[in-house]
Amino acid sequence: MSAVMSTEAWRALAEQSLLPVEVAELARPLLDDHVCIRGVQLRYSELVDRSFFAPEQRARLRQQLELAQPFPHLVLDGLFHPALLELVAEEFDTQPASSWAEVKSPYECTRRLLPGESLQTASQLYFDIVSSGWFTAWLTSITGVPYLLSDPKLWGGGLHESRSGGAFSIHRDFYRHRDIGLRNAMVFITYLNKGWQSEWGSALELWDKKADRCAKSVQPEFGRTMILPHGPASYHGHTKPLNTPDGRPRRSVAAYFYTSPFAGKRPCHESATIFLHPARIDQAKVIARMIAPPFIWALGRKLFGR
């Protein structure tokens, strides 16, 4: 059978029971460069605006983030294809009620997806993108944080929704992940609200801690992405209760990224594969590495490249 057979030909064979439907569907990514979600066709190459990834853009974005006030952050419009985000927004209404956590306290009134809950197709695709190696490498090039790590269970992240009266007091996010202990490096948020009006409240407020005031407000407009590195001054929230005339909710998708205290460092022998029957020269290297002070071993590697 031809390796370049079209998707239509594969589907025709499946319909004739000559080829299982599952095989035809699994073959699709190999045969073309698009995905179809609820009848909407999306090209893989267009899910993210690649112009943001050009080297000169990375340098510009990093400088913009570092110089932002009242603390480092970045606001991006149009990073993701709008059709993908529209599909994600639809899935808020079809996500099972049992998968949501209602959060109500003197400081917060919102609802978010429970950690580890199954996501629907478009939402899973969004989080697969932002958790991928090439995307996290881009985030590293902008934030300067080495080897960013995502959380597949999306603890604290996932789908977020505020309904009428919803608000979130000014706060700084948690320092470490509750379960895995990694340090919180940043939160990445994309908003899903079309035609947002400032008088509806719930704009994201970035606060100047020293002056104890809101220094910048960001409207949660559709397709707008926020990159918020975690730091001692990164206080934010939305204090003005949500009040939309038609009762529409405020929606976003969020992912936290983490870093290890060893990120960007080489832990020498701990990162090496251990063989049961090493050659004598390699046994000698292991002994030398254990005996020699770290700076001597590092100098030897630099001089001899081994």
Secondary structure, 3 states (H helix, E strand, C coil): CCCCCCHHHHHHHHHCCCCCHHHHHHHHHHHCCEEEECCEEEEHHHCECHHHHCHHHHHHHHHHHHHCCCCCCEEEECCECHHHHHHHHHHHHHCCHHHEEEEECCCEEEEEECCCCCCCHHHHHHHHHHHCHHHHHHHHHHHCCCCCEECCCCCCCEEEEECCCCEEEEECCCCECCCCCCEEEEEEEEECECCCCHHHCCCEEEEECCCCEEEEEECCECCEEEEEECCCCCEEEECCCCCCCCCCCEEEEEEEEEECCCCCCCCHHHHCCCCCCCCHHHHHHHHHHHHCCHHHHHHHHHHHCC
